[in-house]
């Protein structure tokens, strides 16, 4: 089946509407009253003339041109205009539906031959009939035509050019057409074609049709035209009167062809530069496009895949039994549940290896038929990463279970022996002190201190593990109220070192109240403990909301609002090189006999802040004090409140 026949069949409704509108504009009232003048009948006749060389469709159409009343005839002008309308509608459909220039030109030629058969059949009937058009009526048609009509004598001398021809050639009204030799109208190559090919064909068959190029003023491009040459004679005259040359401007068509060619080039460039495979299939289900990325991913050459079906090699039915049926349904109905959506499928490479792929399908129309495009992405690496992440999550969950078990052991099994060590060593010191010499009493005191220190370490580890494993109860928390309660709890320690805690305005945020209390208690207690002997400690706590986008922490989540908390003291400070080390577990910067502690407090602070989606950093200056800067989100992210992840 030819491309023209496919268009005439698939675009029948659209073409019938275009023909009907054209007949109305051409004022073909009498023609429209006949059966042969109906748009559907005209299209069916054109389709039959295209598919079959038999003259039966022409005779049947001519028979349908009789008025329904049986009286009179349809004006010949309306019939010829109607055929021109039919031809123009067909040309428009061919230009729209066929992108490849050679195929489009072949369809044009096929269309023109079919319409010419209808014209020839009607003119033959007209000449043989009794109503022969007058010269005046022919002249009226020529004067109104939008095509360039040029009539020359038997020896090539011009004697008529219609108004449309004058406009196309740029010939002023006052200049006589007889002053322009015929060969001056054409480019040298076109004139040679007309002289050596067209004229002999006209002498033989009476007509010729092809393309020519009309000359234009210097500096301007020649005009591309479709040329029809007819032999002009009267039935009673033994010799022809001359030639009628009809030119139809193809400039718009040429521009459209260039535009289509540029569009095809852009489409090809996009296909070839795409990083993911793009596969296109036609309305019959065969692959027509297979870009370079597809060659690389699947391992097949383009030539090997073109003309096959997607389910033949790329997506075998054994991997997805419904895939073939789904594609056929989409092509038939032009719609489907997967269109515009992404779905995971299993694809097969040329070496037989399968791989997971993500595929989206879109449907469009070319030449009136549906075309399905597959956009495929190899997700092997993503799947591998997901599996690795799942393995890591499982390992993390196992690790946290072990941590919970450790916390249980530490809180029960380890503390019970430790309590006994402290109890029995203390009982010896109390009850048998008079019987013990100085060395034994010193050993028992050391046991007591070591047990107390071990108890503190276990308590610190328990605190750290609870921060890591206990789900948070996020509530609105007034940080000012929390700092006030912590200050009251530390009142005795503050009085002992003659220090003070200064508190500015603090925000209210969504947080775990108990962990916020622990955070500020550790930081304020640190400031009281690490003070200079010559100066009473002063701890300042302040905060504010961060309104600007650029004020948040460096690794903040998009769309989250933060507050900034500062805890500053005038204590002993530390060297800047230790600003990260101090947050480690059991990390101490000073001897135990100078400053007591387990080295866990700041590690707990960091864990609390991070569990709330925030960040904490320390700055210090040896001998002048330290400052802790804390960023906390005002509202907790949904994933932290609904799906708590262990860290």
C-alpha positions in Angstrom: 0.0 0.0 0.0 1.4 3.4 -1.0 1.9 6.2 1.5 -0.8 8.3 -0.3 -3.3 5.5 0.2 -2.5 5.3 3.9 -3.0 9.0 4.3 -6.3 9.0 2.3 -7.6 6.2 4.5 -6.4 7.3 7.9 -7.1 11.0 7.4 -10.5 10.6 5.7 -12.5 12.6 8.2 -10.0 15.5 8.3 -9.7 15.6 4.5 -13.5 15.5 4.1 -13.8 18.6 6.4 -11.0 20.4 4.4 -12.7 19.6 1.1 -16.1 20.8 2.4 -14.6 24.1 3.6 -12.8 24.6 0.3 -16.0 24.0 -1.8 -17.8 26.6 0.3 -15.1 29.2 -0.2 -15.0 28.5 -4.0 -18.8 29.0 -4.1 -19.4 25.6 -5.8 -23.1 25.5 -4.9 -24.4 23.5 -7.8 -21.6 20.9 -7.5 -22.4 20.4 -3.8 -26.0 19.5 -4.8 -24.8 16.4 -6.7 -23.7 13.1 -5.4 -20.3 13.4 -7.2 -19.7 16.7 -5.5 -20.0 15.4 -1.9 -16.6 15.6 -0.1 -16.7 11.9 0.9 -17.5 10.8 -2.7 -14.7 13.0 -4.1 -12.3 11.4 -1.6 -13.5 7.8 -2.3 -13.1 8.5 -6.1 -9.6 9.8 -5.5 -8.7 6.8 -3.4 -10.0 4.4 -6.1 -8.1 6.2 -8.9 -4.9 6.0 -6.7 -5.4 2.3 -6.1 -6.6 1.2 -9.5 -5.8 2.2 -13.1 -9.2 1.1 -14.3 -11.5 3.9 -15.6 -14.6 2.6 -13.8 -14.2 4.9 -10.8 -13.9 7.9 -13.2 -17.1 6.9 -15.1 -19.0 6.3 -11.9 -18.0 9.8 -10.6 -19.0 11.5 -13.8 -22.3 9.8 -13.6 -22.8 11.2 -10.1 -22.3 14.8 -11.4 -25.8 15.0 -12.8 -28.1 17.2 -10.8 -30.6 15.3 -8.6 -33.5 17.1 -10.4 -32.3 15.6 -13.7 -32.5 19.0 -15.4 -29.5 21.1 -16.5 -25.9 20.5 -15.8 -23.3 21.6 -13.2 -21.2 24.6 -14.4 -17.9 23.3 -15.7 -16.1 26.0 -13.7 -17.4 24.6 -10.4 -16.3 21.0 -11.3 -12.8 22.1 -12.2 -12.5 24.3 -9.1 -13.8 21.3 -7.0 -11.0 19.1 -8.4 -8.5 21.8 -7.5 -9.9 22.0 -4.0 -9.6 18.2 -3.7 -6.0 18.3 -5.0 -5.0 21.1 -2.5 -6.5 19.2 0.4 -4.5 16.1 -0.5 -1.3 18.1 -0.9 -1.8 19.6 2.6 -2.2 16.2 4.1 0.9 14.8 2.3 3.0 17.8 3.5 1.8 17.3 7.1 2.1 13.5 7.3 5.3 12.7 5.3 8.6 14.0 6.5 11.0 12.2 4.1 11.4 14.3 0.9 11.7 11.5 -1.6 8.6 9.8 -0.2 6.7 13.0 -0.1 7.6 13.8 -3.7 6.4 10.4 -4.8 3.1 10.9 -3.0 2.7 14.3 -4.7 3.2 12.7 -8.1 0.7 9.9 -7.3 -1.9 12.5 -6.1 -1.5 14.7 -9.2 -1.8 11.7 -11.6 -5.0 10.6 -9.9 -6.6 14.1 -10.0 -5.4 14.6 -13.6 -7.3 11.4 -14.5 -10.5 12.9 -13.1 -9.8 16.2 -15.0 -9.1 14.4 -18.3 -12.2 12.3 -18.0 -14.4 15.3 -17.3 -12.9 17.5 -20.1 -13.3 14.6 -22.6 -16.9 14.4 -21.7 -17.3 18.1 -21.8 -15.8 18.4 -25.3 -18.0 15.6 -26.6 -21.1 17.1 -25.1 -23.2 20.0 -26.2 -22.2 22.5 -23.6 -18.8 23.6 -24.8 -17.3 26.4 -22.7 -16.8 29.7 -24.5 -13.4 31.4 -24.7 -14.7 34.2 -22.5 -15.6 31.7 -19.7 -12.1 30.1 -20.0 -10.6 33.6 -19.7 -12.6 34.4 -16.6 -11.3 31.2 -14.9 -7.7 32.2 -15.9 -8.1 35.7 -14.6 -9.4 34.5 -11.2 -6.9 31.7 -10.7 -4.2 32.0 -8.1 -1.7 30.1 -10.3 0.5 31.7 -12.9 -1.1 30.9 -16.3 1.1 31.7 -19.3 -0.2 31.0 -22.9 2.2 30.9 -25.9 1.7 30.3 -29.6 2.8 27.3 -31.5 6.2 28.7 -32.0 6.7 29.8 -28.4 5.6 33.5 -28.8 3.8 34.6 -25.5 0.4 36.3 -25.9 -1.3 35.9 -22.5 -0.2 36.1 -18.8 -2.8 36.3 -16.0 -2.7 38.7 -13.0 -1.3 36.0 -10.7 1.5 35.4 -13.2 2.4 39.0 -13.3 2.6 39.2 -9.5 4.8 36.0 -9.4 7.1 37.3 -12.1 7.2 40.8 -10.9 5.9 42.1 -14.3 4.2 45.6 -14.2 0.8 46.0 -15.9 2.2 48.4 -18.5 4.7 45.9 -19.9 3.4 43.6 -22.6 3.9 39.9 -22.1 4.9 39.6 -25.8 8.1 41.5 -24.9 9.4 38.6 -22.7 10.9 35.6 -24.5 9.8 32.3 -23.0 13.4 31.2 -22.2 14.0 34.4 -20.2 11.5 33.3 -17.6 13.4 30.2 -16.4 16.8 29.4 -15.0 19.1 27.7 -17.6 18.7 24.2 -16.2 14.9 24.5 -16.1 14.7 25.9 -19.6 16.8 23.0 -20.9 14.4 20.5 -19.1 11.4 22.2 -20.6 12.9 22.3 -24.1 14.3 18.8 -24.2 11.9 16.8 -22.0 8.6 18.7 -21.4 7.8 19.9 -25.0 8.4 16.5 -26.6 6.2 14.9 -24.0 3.4 17.5 -24.6 3.7 16.9 -28.4 3.3 13.2 -27.7 0.7 13.0 -24.9 -0.8 16.5 -24.7 0.5 17.3 -21.2 3.5 17.3 -18.9 4.0 18.0 -15.2 7.2 18.6 -13.2 9.1 21.2 -11.2 10.8 24.3 -12.6 12.6 27.4 -11.3 11.6 30.9 -12.4 14.2 33.6 -12.6 14.1 36.6 -10.2 15.9 39.9 -10.1 19.6 39.7 -9.4 20.4 39.0 -5.8 17.2 37.0 -5.2 16.7 33.3 -5.1 14.8 31.6 -8.0 11.2 30.6 -7.3 10.4 26.9 -7.1 7.2 26.2 -9.0 5.2 23.2 -10.0 4.8 23.4 -13.8 2.0 21.9 -15.9 2.1 22.3 -19.7 -1.0 21.5 -21.7 -1.4 21.5 -25.5 -4.1 23.9 -26.6 -6.3 23.0 -29.6 -9.8 23.1 -30.8 -11.5 19.9 -31.8 -12.0 21.0 -35.4 -8.5 22.5 -35.8 -5.9 20.2 -37.5 -2.9 21.8 -35.7 -2.6 22.9 -32.0 -2.9 26.6 -31.3 -0.1 26.6 -28.8 0.8 25.8 -25.2 -0.6 26.7 -21.8 1.9 26.8 -19.0 0.5 26.7 -15.5 2.9 27.4 -12.6 2.0 26.9 -8.9 4.3 28.6 -6.4 6.1 26.1 -4.2 8.1 28.6 -2.1 5.9 27.8 1.0 6.3 24.2 0.3 10.1 24.5 -0.1 10.2 26.4 3.2 8.2 23.8 4.9 10.5 21.1 3.5 13.5 22.9 4.9 11.7 23.3 8.2 10.9 19.6 8.2 14.5 18.7 7.3 15.8 20.9 10.1 13.3 19.4 12.5 14.4 15.9 11.5 18.0 16.9 12.0 17.3 18.2 15.5 15.3 15.1 16.3 18.3 12.9 15.1 20.7 15.0 17.1 18.6 14.7 20.3 18.3 10.9 19.8 22.0 10.4 19.2 23.1 12.7 22.1 20.6 11.2 24.7 22.4 9.4 27.5 19.5 6.9 27.8 18.2 4.4 25.2 15.3 5.7 23.1 13.4 3.2 21.0 10.5 4.0 18.7 8.1 1.6 17.1 5.6 2.2 14.3 1.8 1.5 14.2 2.6 -2.1 13.2 4.8 -2.7 16.2 8.2 -2.7 14.4 11.2 -0.7 15.7 12.0 2.3 13.6 14.4 4.2 15.9 17.3 2.7 18.0 19.6 5.4 19.2 23.3 5.2 20.0 22.7 4.9 23.8 20.5 1.9 23.1 23.2 0.3 21.1 25.6 0.7 24.0 23.2 -0.5 26.7 21.7 -3.4 24.9 24.8 -4.4 22.8 22.9 -4.7 19.5 23.8 -2.7 16.4 21.1 -0.4 15.0 20.8 -2.4 11.8 20.3 -5.6 13.7 17.3 -4.2 15.7 15.5 -2.1 13.1 12.5 -3.9 11.7 12.2 -6.3 14.7 9.6 -6.1 17.5 10.6 -5.0 21.0 9.5 -8.4 22.4 11.7 -10.3 19.9 15.1 -9.5 21.4 14.9 -6.6 24.0 12.0 -7.5 26.2 11.2 -11.2 25.7 7.7 -12.4 26.8 9.4 -14.8 29.1 10.5 -11.8 31.2 7.1 -10.1 31.1 4.3 -12.1 29.4 2.0 -9.0 29.3 4.4 -6.7 27.6 3.6 -7.7 24.0 -0.2 -7.5 24.6 0.2 -4.2 26.3 2.1 -2.7 23.4 -0.4 -3.9 20.8 -3.3 -2.5 22.9 -1.6 0.9 23.2 -1.0 1.1 19.4 -4.6 0.1 18.7 -6.3 2.3 21.3 -3.7 5.1 21.4 -3.9 5.0 25.2 -2.9 2.9 28.2 -2.2 3.0 31.9 1.6 3.1 31.6 1.7 6.0 29.2 3.6 8.9 30.8 4.5 6.8 33.8 7.7 5.0 34.8 7.7 1.2 35.4 10.4 -1.3 36.1 10.9 -4.0 33.5 13.5 -6.7 32.8 15.5 -6.3 29.6 18.0 -8.6 27.9 21.4 -7.6 26.4 22.8 -9.1 23.3 25.0 -11.5 25.3 21.9 -12.9 27.0 22.4 -11.2 30.4 19.3 -9.6 31.9 19.3 -6.3 33.6 16.7 -4.2 35.5 15.5 -1.1 33.6 13.1 1.7 34.2 10.9 2.5 31.2 8.5 5.2 30.2 6.3 5.2 27.1 4.8 8.1 25.1 2.6 7.9 22.1 2.4 10.3 19.2 1.1 10.2 15.6 3.0 10.2 12.3 1.3 10.0 9.0 -2.0 9.5 10.8 -0.9 6.4 12.6 0.2 6.0 16.3 3.9 5.8 17.1 5.1 4.5 20.4 8.4 5.7 22.0 10.2 3.9 24.8 12.6 5.8 27.1 14.7 3.2 28.9 17.2 3.7 31.7 19.5 1.0 33.0 19.1 0.9 36.7 21.5 -1.9 37.5 23.8 0.4 39.5 20.8 1.9 41.4 19.5 -1.5 42.2 23.0 -2.5 43.4 23.1 0.6 45.6 19.7 -0.1 47.0 20.7 -3.7 47.9 23.9 -2.4 49.5 21.8 0.2 51.4 19.4 -2.6 52.5 22.3 -4.7 53.7 23.8 -1.7 55.5 20.4 -1.0 57.1 20.1 -4.6 58.3 23.7 -4.5 59.6 22.9 -1.2 61.4 19.8 -2.7 62.9 21.8 -5.7 64.1 24.4 -3.4 65.6 21.7 -1.4 67.4 20.2 -4.5 68.8 23.7 -5.5 70.1 23.9 -1.9 71.6 20.6 -2.4 73.3 21.8 -5.7 74.6 25.0 -4.0 75.9 22.9 -1.3 77.6 20.9 -4.0 79.3 24.0 -5.9 80.4 25.6 -2.7 81.5 22.6 -1.6 83.5 22.1 -5.0 85.2 24.9 -7.5 85.0 27.8 -5.1 85.3 26.4 -2.8 87.9 25.4 -5.5 90.3 29.0 -6.8 90.8 30.2 -3.2 90.9 27.8 -2.3 93.7 29.0 -5.3 95.7 32.6 -4.2 95.3 31.7 -0.8 96.6 29.5 -2.2 99.4 31.9 -4.8 100.7 35.0 -2.5 100.4 33.1 0.2 102.2 31.9 -2.2 104.9 35.5 -3.3 105.6 36.6 0.3 106.0 33.8 1.1 108.4 33.7 -2.1 110.5 37.3 -3.2 110.5 39.1 0.1 110.3 40.8 -0.4 113.7 42.2 -3.8 112.6 43.6 -2.6 109.3 47.0 -1.1 108.8 47.5 2.1 106.8 48.5 0.3 103.6 45.4 -1.9 103.5 43.1 1.1 104.2 44.8 3.0 101.3 44.2 0.0 99.0 40.5 -0.1 100.0 40.1 3.7 99.4 41.6 3.2 95.9 39.2 0.4 95.2 36.3 2.7 96.3 37.5 5.5 94.0 38.0 3.2 91.1 34.6 1.6 91.5 33.0 5.1 91.7 34.9 6.1 88.5 33.8 2.9 86.8 30.2 3.5 87.9 30.4 7.0 86.3 31.7 5.5 83.1 28.9 3.0 83.0 26.3 5.7 83.6 27.9 7.8 80.8 27.8 4.9 78.4 24.2 4.2 79.3 23.3 7.8 78.7 25.0 7.7 75.3 23.3 4.5 74.3 19.9 5.8 75.3 20.3 8.8 73.1 21.1 6.5 70.2 18.4 4.0 70.7 15.5 5.6 72.4 12.8 7.0 70.1 12.2 10.7 70.6 9.0 12.2 71.9 9.0 15.4 69.9 6.9 18.2 71.6 7.0 22.0 71.5 9.8 22.9 74.0 10.5 26.4 75.4 14.3 26.3 75.5 14.3 29.3 77.9 12.3 27.3 80.4 14.6 24.3 80.0 17.7 26.4 80.7 16.0 27.9 83.8 15.3 24.5 85.2 18.9 23.3 84.5 20.2 26.4 86.3 18.0 25.7 89.3 19.3 22.1 89.4 22.9 23.3 89.3 22.4 26.0 91.9 24.6 24.3 94.5 27.5 23.9 92.1 27.1 27.5 90.9 27.2 28.7 94.5 30.2 26.6 95.2 32.3 28.1 92.4 30.7 31.6 92.9 29.6 31.6 89.3 26.5 32.7 87.4 24.5 31.8 84.4 23.2 34.6 82.1 20.3 33.7 79.8 19.1 35.7 76.8 15.9 35.1 74.9 15.6 31.6 73.6 13.3 30.1 71.0 10.6 27.5 71.3 11.2 24.5 69.0 9.9 20.9 68.4 12.2 18.6 70.3 12.5 15.9 73.0 12.2 17.7 76.3 14.4 15.3 78.3 17.2 15.4 75.8 17.2 19.2 75.5 17.5 19.3 79.3 20.4 16.9 79.2 22.1 18.9 76.4 22.1 22.2 78.3 22.9 20.5 81.6 26.1 19.0 80.1 27.2 22.3 78.4 26.5 24.5 81.5 28.1 22.0 83.9 31.2 21.9 81.6 31.4 25.7 81.8 31.2 25.6 85.6 33.7 22.8 85.9 36.4 24.1 83.5 36.8 27.6 85.1 39.9 29.6 85.9 40.8 29.6 89.5 41.4 33.4 89.6 38.0 34.3 88.0 34.5 33.2 88.8 32.8 31.4 85.9 30.2 33.1 83.8 28.1 31.1 81.3 26.0 33.0 78.8 23.2 31.2 76.9 21.4 33.0 74.0 19.6 32.1 70.8 17.5 33.4 67.9 15.5 32.2 64.9 17.2 32.2 61.6 15.0 33.8 59.0 17.3 34.1 55.9 18.1 31.2 53.6 21.9 31.7 54.0 21.9 31.8 57.8 21.3 28.1 58.4 24.0 25.4 58.8 26.1 24.3 55.9 24.4 20.9 55.5 20.9 22.0 56.2 17.9 20.3 54.7 16.1 22.2 51.9 13.0 24.0 53.2 13.8 23.6 56.9 13.9 26.6 59.3 16.5 26.7 62.0 17.4 28.5 65.3 20.9 29.2 66.5 22.0 28.7 70.1 25.2 30.0 71.7 26.6 28.7 75.0 29.7 30.7 75.9 31.9 30.7 79.0 35.0 32.5 80.3 36.8 29.4 81.4 40.1 27.8 80.6 39.3 27.3 76.9 41.2 24.9 74.7 43.4 25.0 71.6 41.6 25.3 68.3 43.2 22.0 67.0 41.0 20.1 69.6 37.7 21.5 68.5 36.6 18.1 67.0 38.4 15.9 69.4 36.5 17.1 72.4 33.3 15.5 71.0 34.8 12.0 71.0 33.8 9.3 73.5 36.3 9.2 76.5 38.3 12.1 75.1 39.9 14.3 77.7 42.2 17.3 77.3 43.2 17.4 81.1 44.4 14.9 83.7 41.7 13.2 85.8 43.3 14.5 89.0 42.9 18.1 87.8 39.4 17.9 86.4 37.0 15.1 87.2 34.8 13.5 84.5 34.3 10.6 82.1 34.9 12.3 78.7 31.4 11.4 77.5 29.4 14.5 78.2 30.2 16.4 74.9 29.8 13.1 72.9 26.3 12.9 74.4 25.7 16.6 73.4 26.7 16.0 69.8 24.5 12.8 69.6 21.5 14.7 70.9 21.9 17.5 68.4 22.4 15.2 65.5 19.4 13.1 66.5 17.4 16.2 66.2 18.7 17.0 62.7 21.0 19.8 63.9 24.7 20.5 64.1 27.1 21.5 66.9 30.5 23.1 66.7 33.0 24.3 69.3 35.5 27.2 69.3 38.0 27.9 72.0 40.9 30.1 72.9 43.3 28.8 75.5 43.0 30.7 78.8 40.1 32.9 77.6 37.1 30.6 77.3 35.1 28.5 74.8 31.9 28.9 72.7 29.5 26.2 71.5 27.4 27.0 68.5 24.3 24.8 68.0 21.9 24.8 65.0 18.5 23.1 65.6 15.5 22.8 63.3 12.4 24.6 64.5 10.2 21.8 63.4 11.2 18.1 63.1 11.3 16.6 59.6 8.5 14.1 58.9 10.9 11.2 58.3 12.5 11.7 61.7 9.2 11.6 63.5 7.5 8.8 61.6 10.3 6.5 60.7 13.0 6.7 63.3 16.4 5.5 61.9 19.1 4.2 64.2 22.5 5.8 64.0 
